[in-house]
Amino acid sequence: LLIDNSHLKWIVWTALMFAVAVVLYAMYATVSPHGARGGSWQGMAFGVAGSALMLYAGLLSIRKKVPRWQRLGTAQTWLRGHIWMGLLSVPLILFHAGFRFGGLLETALLIVLALIVLSGIVGLALQTYLPRLMKIAVPSEAIYEAIPAGCAALRKTADEAVIAVCSSLIQSASPKLVTVKPTTGDDESTGALREFYVDVIRPFLAPETMRLQDMATARARSLASQVEAAALFEHLRVRLPAEFYPALECLSDVCDERRQLLRQWRMYHYLHGWTFVHIPLSVLLLVLGILHAATAVYF
Ligand code: HEM
C-alpha cells in the first residue's frame, strides 16, 4: 500500500474540489449576515456533500464484502477514492458547521470524524512505511485470506507423511484397530514419532490456532522458534532409524512453512490493528449522523 503516482489524479481532483468549496464558502460566509450556519440552504448543501463523501468512504466495506461490487473497480481504486474523498469530507463538514461545535451530538460527531480521519492517516502511514523500515514483505489481503486453507493443507501433508510410516495417528490399545500394518520401522520408533507428532507437531499445525498463546502445549509453542524446532527434530532424529528420516524431513519442512504463515498472519494483524478503531467509529459516525439529520429536520 503506497501513496505513489497512481494517486496523482485523485490528489488533483481533491485539490480542485477543495478550492471550489473554499471559494463557495468564502462567498457564502461573507454575504450571510449572521455568518455561516448549518441550517441555511448553503450550509445544508455543504452538509449533504460532506455526508455523501463519508458514505462513499464507508462503501469500501460493502465493496469488500459483496462480490458483485468488485466489478465496480479494483480494490486499489476504491482505496484511493476512499482516502481522498474521506479527507475531503472534513473541510466540507467544517464549512457545514461554520467552524462551530454546536450541541453535544454535533460535538460528538465532529470528534468521531476527527478520530476516524486520524486513525486512517496513522494506519496508512503504518502500512506504507513500517514494512519498508522493517524490510518485511506484508501479505496482501488475498494471501491473508488464504492462510487458514494453507495451514489446513500443511496439516494434511504432515498427517499423510506420518500415516505412511506409522499406519495411523491413533495409538491403538488393541492391535485389531490398526488395519494397515506399519510400512516401516519397529513399534517403539513408530510410537515415538506418532507421540511427538500428535502431542507437539499437530497442535502446532492446527489451522484454527493462529496465536501462539492459544496453542495447546508449551512444546507445541516451541516449534514457533526455528532454533527450538531444530533441537526438537534433532532429538527425535537420534531416536529413530534412517527409514524415518524422509518423513522427519517432510515434517520439518511443513513446520518451516507453518512458521512463515504464522509470521505473515501476525504481520497482517500488526498492520491492521488500527482498523479496530477506524471501522467501529465509522459505524458510530453513521448512527450519530442519522440522529443529527433527524433532529435537524424535526426540531
Ligand atoms: C469519513 C471518513 C471515513 C470513513 C467513514 C471510513 C471508513 C472506513 C471503513 C468502514 C473501512 C473498512 C473497510 C473494510 O475493510 O471493510 C475503512 C478502511 C480504510 N480506511 Fe477509512 N474511512 C474514512 C476516512 C479515511 C481516511 C481519511 C483515510 C486515510 C487518510 C482512511 C484510510 C483507510 C484505509 C487505509 C483503509 C483500509 C484498511 C485495510 O483494510 O487495510 N480512511 N475506512
Boltz pocket constraint, residues with backbone or C-beta under 6 A from the ligand:
constraints:
  - pocket:
      binder: B
      contacts: [[A, 53], [A, 54], [A, 55], [A, 57], [A, 58], [A, 60], [A, 61], [A, 62], [A, 64], [A, 82], [A, 83], [A, 86], [A, 87], [A, 89], [A, 113], [A, 116], [A, 117], [A, 120], [A, 121], [A, 123], [A, 124], [A, 271], [A, 272], [A, 275], [A, 278], [A, 279], [A, 282], [A, 285]]
      max_distance: 6.0
